[in-house]
Amino acid sequence: MHDALETQFAGALLDPRAAVPVGVIAPGTADPARRFAVYRNNVVAGLVNALESRFPVVLRLVGREFFRAMASFYATEDPPRSPIMFRYGSTFPAFIESFRPAATVPFLADVARLELARGIAYHAADAVPLRPEAFKELGADALMSTGLRLHPSVTLVTSRYPVVSIWEAHQGEAQPHVAHWDPEAALVARPDLDVEVRRLPPGGFAFLTALSQGASIARAAAIAAAEAPGFDPVRNFELLVDARIGVRLAAARVC
């Protein structure tokens, strides 16, 4: 019975069409329905505020009025499933993609994915990155046949749009400007204290994805070269080392 009341109360909180839950009363002559409506609005506003904090560039791209209206729809359709609020919004990019009024900003969902990745990286487990010397000590032949475990904070984002450039252009107060409108992929990670966003060179997304799936460095490079004719293995390997996203050299699971 107690669980049924909790379920009814939780459902009514995010459904303005729902009746006031049984047992909800108000002091004195106050109207329970009116008081509950105020509480309901406060709950939705709190969820919208949480989304504003997590997706600041999305907010800036569409403006506060549009964002809050969109986020309110999302909050009522996809309420939190965990009491840990930093996890809220994991499905927001997919929601944006299906939200018809946002169709006029076709890159908005990918920008949201990039911002979501930053939040994931910030709260990911800590791990000690490999020293650059670890790669040299192994030797070239052995290095090519080995696999690499990536830092737990790593997320890769790919887009048909210049998602990294759009995100970078909206970090300051200056008028945003994106010089080139080409597809981009991003590496998001927190090897130390700060979350870093790096634009990946051609083939970088395929290269790092293959590594994350257990491919050897040589096999990952071959996959990337097949997908991106402009893939430069040296440039991509240097980025991997410079970004400090490797935490352990290990036997490859995919040859």
Secondary structure by P-SEA (a helix, b strand, c coil): caaaaaaaaaaaaacccccccccccccccccaaaaaaaaaaaaaaaaaaaaaaacaaaaaaccaaaaaaaaaaaaaacccccccccccccaaaaaaaaccccccccaaaaaaaaaaaaaaaaacbbbbcccccccccccaaaaaabbbbccccbbbbbcccaaaaaaaaacccccccccccccbbbbbbccccbbbbbbbccaaaaaaaaaaacccaaaaaaaaaaacccccaaaaaaaaaaacccccccccccc
